[in-house]
Structures are given as structure tokens and as C-alpha cells.
Amino acid sequence: MFNDKQSITADPYNANFVYAAWDRLVFPSEQASASAALHALGYRGPIWFARTTNGGATWEPARMIYDPGEVNQTIGSQIVVLPNGDLVNVFNLIYNFKNAHQVRGYNVAVIRSTDKGVTWSAPILVNDLRTVEVHDPETGEAVRTGDIIPEIAVDPGNGNLYVVWQDGRFSGLAHDDIAFSMSTDGGLTWTAPAKINLTPNNTAAFTASVHVAADGTVGATYYDFRNNTSDPATLPTDYWFAHCHADCTNPVNWSESHVSGPFDMKTAPFAVGYFVGDYEGLAGFGNTFAALFVQANSGNTTNRTDVFAATIKP
């Protein structure tokens, strides 16, 4: 077994509480290969959770809060805190075989806690996640992205929830775009996915982050290939910021601005694809957004990527 995709959330309304979540992949034996384990009855990937109730002085023992069952798994748990103190954890719920509801594959899902993590609800499906993965348009080489990781944000004013993820449904599964869904009832129900990236030339957009400013403006960051050329030796890539002030389920209400780039993705490390990271960060202070992201560089053969920060005022 191993632990993966850990995240930590400080309760913004009560400094005593901090919440950590991660997925734990359990294989039938320590010697089992990953490919064999995926088809073994002993394989599973539940969500584990731990919390502190005294500002980090001590932590309660880690425990499982959701088990998807044999031959299924979760990945990418991230917790947000609603204004009333309720917790909502988003994750990718992966059914490797059809379940009783005939659902298979990747699914954006949430579980809820109304008692600060003591107990949790059953999963609530936001929507299925239809990533088609990302490749160099010229060569077909893989680009490793956050394609199976949904991201979540909460409006501190009204408690609205927003989730973004990579999805191929808007292009007929030709390439990934950025899907957006929102909930106005604490995560119980969700809107139909809407495409929010403004990539103009039918190329992939990927690895999205989301945040809500103090005035309710919703912002999302992502990479795309709009400035790519026909040169198979390079893959120019840019980082973008899209935002919406109201009625964000309507794609026409989103605007965008350029954050950084282009940089050459093909100078990034190759780890099952050209790779600058599974996910980046988007936070903020007041009505200003703060993006944290990675770009490849071509001037250093031993350190192939650098981390950047940018402030954005929509």
C-alpha cells in the first residue's frame, strides 16, 4: 500500500480545527505490481482523514472515512469549509468495473460532514469525468497533467461551491477543456458541466485551479496550447486566468487574461509524459487572486522546472 495526493485545510472560521485527507491504495500484497493489483479483489483505494481540534498541538488518529469497495478507488481528496462550519470533500471516485448503478470510470464526487469531520455522508456525484488525456498535437507524445484531479472552492460569503476539472465532452472527446459545476445547497445538488476555458483554436486546456474572491468573483487558472506551432521539436505552453462575476454556469460570462508564457513544455522532465506537476495553486487576499504555478525552462539541464507566483486583479 501507499498514501497519495495528500491535502490539508485550515478551518477559516475556527483556528482550533485543521483537516487532512488523502487516498490510500491497498494492494493484495507488497509484491503485487500496480497493473495486477488493479484487477485483484484485494485492491481498493479508500479516503483517509485526520484532524486536530486544538490548533495542531495534537492530532486524532488517522482513520478511513470512505471505502469505495473492492477494485475501486478514490484520488485527489480536498476539503473546504462552508461558512456554517460544514465540511465538503471533493475527489475522483473511480469504478474500475460497473457497480450496481451501472457506473464505471472516473467520477467527480463529494462527501459532506456536518460535525467537523466526526461523521461523513455517502458520496454525492457531481458528474462523470471524461478526460481524454493530453498529448503533443504534432507528435502524439504524452503530457502528464492533473487530468484526474478535480479542484474545489467555496464562496465565503454565501457558501456556494465551485468545482473544476479536465473534460473532453465539449470537443467530442477530441481534447480536454476545463469543466465547471456549482452547488448552491452545500454540495447536495450540482449544475450541469460548463466549459469555461477560452482557448480559441481547439487545443487542449488542462490542470485547472479555482478560487473565489471576497466579492464573489470566481477565478480559474489553467494551461493551454493556443500558441503552439507546427514545429514538432517544441511545445509552446501558456498559463491563463479566467474569471466570472455572476451567472458562472453560462460560459459567455467568463473573461480571461494571460498570466505567463509561453514556455516550452518539451524541456520539462518526462515522467509518463512531459510533467510540470499534477496540480497548481490558486488562492487570494481580498479581491486579488494569487496564482502559484510551474513552468519548464531550457537553460538548466539539472533543474528543468521553476515555480512562479503571480497576483491577478480581474
C-alpha positions as CSV (number, residue, x, y, z in Angstrom):
1,M,0.0,0.0,0.0
2,F,1.0,3.6,-0.3
3,N,-0.6,7.0,0.5
4,D,-1.1,9.6,-2.2
5,K,-2.4,13.1,-3.0
6,Q,-2.5,14.4,0.5
7,S,-4.1,17.8,1.2
8,I,-4.6,19.9,4.3
9,T,-7.2,22.6,5.1
10,A,-7.2,25.1,8.0
11,D,-10.7,25.9,9.2
12,P,-11.1,29.7,8.4
13,Y,-13.8,30.1,11.0
14,N,-12.2,28.2,13.9
15,A,-8.4,28.2,14.3
16,N,-8.5,25.1,16.5
17,F,-9.5,22.9,13.6
18,V,-7.3,21.7,10.8
19,Y,-8.3,18.8,8.4
20,A,-6.0,16.5,6.4
21,A,-7.2,14.0,3.7
22,W,-5.5,11.6,1.4
23,D,-6.1,8.4,-0.5
24,R,-4.6,5.1,0.5
25,L,-4.0,2.5,-2.2
26,V,-4.2,-1.1,-0.8
27,F,-2.7,-3.9,-2.9
28,P,-3.2,-7.6,-2.3
29,S,0.4,-8.0,-1.3
30,E,3.5,-5.9,-1.1
31,Q,4.9,-7.7,-4.1
32,A,1.9,-7.1,-6.3
33,S,2.5,-5.0,-9.4
34,A,0.3,-2.0,-9.9
35,S,-1.3,-3.4,-13.1
36,A,-2.0,-6.7,-11.5
37,A,-3.4,-5.1,-8.3
38,L,-6.0,-3.1,-10.3
39,H,-7.7,-6.4,-11.2
40,A,-7.3,-8.2,-7.9
41,L,-10.2,-8.5,-5.4
42,G,-8.0,-7.2,-2.6
43,Y,-7.3,-3.9,-4.4
44,R,-9.0,-0.8,-3.1
45,G,-8.4,2.9,-2.6
46,P,-10.3,4.5,0.3
47,I,-10.1,8.0,1.7
48,W,-8.2,8.5,5.0
49,F,-8.7,11.5,7.2
50,A,-7.1,13.1,10.3
51,R,-7.8,16.3,12.2
52,T,-6.6,18.5,15.0
53,T,-9.1,20.2,17.3
54,N,-6.5,22.2,19.3
55,G,-4.6,24.2,16.7
56,G,-2.2,21.4,15.9
57,A,-0.9,20.6,19.4
58,T,-2.2,17.1,18.9
59,W,-3.9,15.1,16.2
60,E,-6.5,12.5,16.4
61,P,-5.6,9.1,15.0
62,A,-6.0,8.8,11.2
63,R,-9.0,6.8,10.1
64,M,-10.8,5.8,7.0
65,I,-13.9,8.0,6.1
66,Y,-14.9,6.4,2.8
67,D,-14.3,3.0,1.3
68,P,-15.3,2.7,-2.4
69,G,-15.2,-1.1,-2.2
70,E,-13.1,-3.8,-3.9
71,V,-11.4,-3.0,-7.2
72,N,-12.4,0.7,-6.9
73,Q,-10.5,3.7,-5.6
74,T,-10.5,7.4,-4.8
75,I,-7.9,10.0,-5.6
76,G,-7.4,13.8,-5.0
77,S,-9.4,14.5,-1.8
78,Q,-9.6,18.2,-1.0
79,I,-11.7,19.6,1.9
80,V,-13.3,23.1,2.0
81,V,-15.2,24.6,4.9
82,L,-18.6,26.2,4.4
83,P,-19.5,29.4,6.3
84,N,-21.7,27.3,8.7
85,G,-18.7,25.1,9.5
86,D,-19.8,22.1,7.4
87,L,-17.1,20.2,5.5
88,V,-17.2,19.2,1.9
89,N,-14.5,16.9,0.4
90,V,-14.2,16.6,-3.4
91,F,-12.4,13.7,-5.0
92,N,-12.3,11.5,-8.1
93,L,-14.4,8.3,-7.4
94,I,-13.1,5.6,-9.7
95,Y,-15.1,2.5,-10.5
96,N,-12.9,0.1,-12.4
97,F,-15.9,-2.1,-13.1
98,K,-19.6,-1.3,-13.4
99,N,-21.3,-1.1,-10.0
100,A,-24.9,-1.7,-9.0
101,H,-25.8,1.6,-10.7
102,Q,-24.0,0.7,-13.9
103,V,-21.5,3.4,-13.3
104,R,-17.9,2.9,-14.4
105,G,-14.8,5.1,-14.8
106,Y,-13.9,8.5,-13.4
107,N,-16.5,10.5,-11.4
108,V,-16.3,13.8,-9.6
109,A,-17.9,13.2,-6.2
110,V,-18.2,14.8,-2.8
111,I,-18.8,13.7,0.7
112,R,-20.1,16.0,3.4
113,S,-19.7,16.3,7.2
114,T,-22.0,18.4,9.4
115,D,-20.0,17.7,12.6
116,K,-16.4,18.9,11.6
117,G,-15.4,15.5,10.3
118,V,-16.7,13.2,13.0
119,T,-19.1,11.5,10.5
120,W,-19.4,11.7,6.7
121,S,-22.2,11.3,4.2
122,A,-22.4,8.8,1.4
123,P,-20.9,10.1,-1.9
124,I,-22.8,12.6,-4.0
125,L,-21.9,12.5,-7.7
126,V,-21.2,15.9,-9.2
127,N,-20.8,14.4,-12.7
128,D,-18.6,12.0,-14.6
129,L,-15.1,13.0,-15.5
130,R,-14.4,12.4,-19.2
131,T,-10.7,13.2,-19.6
132,V,-9.1,12.1,-22.9
133,E,-5.6,12.9,-21.6
134,V,-3.2,15.5,-23.2
135,H,-0.7,15.0,-26.0
136,D,1.6,17.0,-28.2
137,P,-0.6,17.8,-31.2
138,E,2.3,17.2,-33.6
139,T,4.0,14.1,-32.2
140,G,1.3,12.5,-30.0
141,E,3.8,12.4,-27.1
142,A,2.1,12.4,-23.7
143,V,1.9,15.4,-21.5
144,R,1.2,14.4,-17.9
145,T,-1.4,16.7,-16.3
146,G,-3.9,16.9,-13.4
147,D,-6.4,15.2,-15.7
148,I,-8.0,13.0,-12.9
149,I,-7.9,15.6,-10.1
150,P,-11.0,17.8,-9.5
151,E,-10.4,21.1,-7.7
152,I,-12.9,22.8,-5.3
153,A,-13.5,26.3,-3.9
154,V,-16.2,27.8,-1.6
155,D,-17.6,31.4,-1.6
156,P,-17.0,32.6,2.0
157,G,-20.0,35.0,1.7
158,N,-22.8,32.7,0.6
159,G,-21.4,29.2,0.8
160,N,-21.7,28.5,-3.0
161,L,-19.4,25.7,-4.1
162,Y,-17.4,25.5,-7.3
163,V,-15.6,22.6,-8.9
164,V,-13.4,22.4,-12.0
165,W,-11.8,19.5,-13.8
166,Q,-10.4,18.4,-17.2
167,D,-13.0,17.0,-19.5
168,G,-13.3,16.0,-23.2
169,R,-17.1,16.2,-23.6
170,F,-17.1,19.7,-25.1
171,S,-14.9,18.7,-28.0
172,G,-16.5,15.4,-28.8
173,L,-13.6,13.7,-26.9
174,A,-11.0,15.3,-29.2
175,H,-9.2,17.1,-26.5
176,D,-9.6,18.2,-22.9
177,D,-11.2,21.5,-21.8
178,I,-11.9,22.9,-18.3
179,A,-15.3,21.9,-17.0
180,F,-17.1,23.9,-14.2
181,S,-20.0,23.0,-12.0
182,M,-21.5,24.8,-9.0
183,S,-23.7,24.0,-6.0
184,T,-25.9,26.4,-4.0
185,D,-27.0,23.9,-1.4
186,G,-23.9,22.8,0.3
187,G,-23.0,20.2,-2.3
188,L,-26.2,18.3,-2.3
189,T,-27.0,19.1,-6.0
190,W,-24.8,20.4,-8.8
191,T,-25.3,22.2,-12.1
192,A,-24.5,20.6,-15.5
193,P,-20.9,21.0,-16.5
194,A,-20.0,24.2,-18.5
195,K,-16.8,24.9,-20.5
196,I,-15.0,27.9,-19.0
197,N,-11.6,28.0,-20.7
198,L,-11.4,30.4,-23.6
199,T,-8.8,28.5,-25.7
200,P,-9.6,29.7,-29.3
201,N,-8.1,27.1,-31.5
202,N,-9.4,23.7,-30.5
203,T,-6.3,22.7,-28.5
204,A,-6.1,21.2,-25.0
205,A,-6.6,23.1,-21.8
206,F,-5.5,21.4,-18.6
207,T,-4.6,21.3,-14.9
208,A,-7.1,23.8,-13.6
209,S,-7.3,25.5,-10.2
210,V,-10.2,27.5,-8.8
211,H,-10.7,30.2,-6.1
212,V,-13.4,32.7,-5.0
213,A,-12.5,36.3,-4.2
214,A,-14.1,38.2,-1.3
215,D,-16.5,39.9,-3.6
216,G,-17.7,36.6,-5.0
217,T,-15.7,36.7,-8.3
218,V,-14.9,33.1,-9.3
219,G,-11.4,32.6,-10.9
220,A,-9.8,29.6,-12.5
221,T,-6.3,29.1,-13.9
222,Y,-5.1,26.6,-16.5
223,Y,-2.5,25.8,-19.1
224,D,-3.2,25.6,-22.8
225,F,-1.5,25.2,-26.2
226,R,-3.1,28.1,-28.2
227,N,0.4,29.4,-29.1
228,N,1.7,26.1,-30.2
229,T,3.4,26.0,-33.6
230,S,3.8,23.2,-36.2
231,D,7.4,22.6,-35.1
232,P,7.4,19.0,-33.7
233,A,10.6,19.8,-31.6
234,T,8.8,22.3,-29.3
235,L,5.5,22.7,-27.5
236,P,4.8,26.3,-26.5
237,T,2.5,26.4,-23.5
238,D,0.9,29.3,-21.7
239,Y,-0.8,29.9,-18.3
240,W,-4.2,31.7,-18.2
241,F,-6.7,33.1,-15.8
242,A,-10.4,33.1,-16.4
243,H,-13.0,34.8,-14.2
244,C,-16.7,35.3,-13.8
245,H,-18.6,37.8,-11.7
246,A,-22.2,36.4,-11.9
247,D,-24.2,33.5,-13.5
248,C,-21.0,31.5,-13.9
249,T,-22.7,28.4,-15.3
250,N,-23.1,30.4,-18.6
251,P,-19.8,30.3,-20.5
252,V,-20.4,33.7,-22.1
253,N,-19.9,35.3,-18.7
254,W,-16.3,34.3,-18.4
255,S,-13.4,36.5,-19.4
256,E,-9.7,35.7,-19.4
257,S,-6.2,37.2,-19.1
258,H,-2.8,36.0,-19.8
259,V,-0.7,35.1,-16.7
260,S,2.6,33.7,-18.1
261,G,4.3,32.0,-21.0
262,P,4.9,30.7,-23.5
263,F,7.4,28.2,-22.2
264,D,8.5,25.0,-24.0
265,M,6.7,22.0,-22.4
266,K,9.2,19.7,-24.1
267,T,12.0,21.0,-21.8
268,A,10.1,19.6,-18.8
269,P,11.1,16.3,-17.1
270,F,9.5,13.3,-18.8
271,A,7.7,11.1,-16.2
272,V,5.0,9.1,-18.1
273,G,4.7,12.3,-20.1
274,Y,6.2,15.8,-20.1
275,F,5.5,16.9,-16.5
276,V,5.3,20.2,-14.6
277,G,3.0,18.9,-11.9
278,D,-0.4,17.3,-11.2
279,Y,-1.9,20.4,-9.8
280,E,-1.1,24.1,-9.2
281,G,-2.4,26.6,-6.7
282,L,-4.9,29.5,-6.7
283,A,-5.6,31.4,-3.6
284,G,-6.2,35.1,-2.8
285,F,-6.5,38.0,-0.4
286,G,-9.4,40.3,-0.6
287,N,-10.4,40.7,-4.3
288,T,-6.9,39.8,-5.5
289,F,-6.1,36.3,-6.8
290,A,-2.7,34.7,-6.1
291,A,-1.6,32.0,-8.6
292,L,1.2,29.6,-7.9
293,F,2.3,27.5,-10.9
294,V,5.3,25.7,-12.6
295,Q,7.0,26.3,-15.9
296,A,9.7,24.4,-17.7
297,N,13.0,26.1,-18.5
298,S,15.5,25.5,-21.2
299,G,18.6,26.9,-19.5
300,N,19.3,24.4,-16.9
301,T,19.9,20.7,-17.6
302,T,19.7,19.6,-13.9
303,N,16.7,21.6,-12.7
304,R,14.2,21.5,-15.5
305,T,11.3,23.4,-13.9
306,D,10.8,26.5,-11.7
307,V,7.9,27.7,-9.5
308,F,6.3,31.1,-10.1
309,A,3.8,33.3,-8.4
310,A,1.6,36.0,-9.8
311,T,-1.1,38.3,-8.4
312,I,-4.1,38.9,-10.6
313,K,-6.8,41.6,-10.2
314,P,-9.8,40.8,-12.5
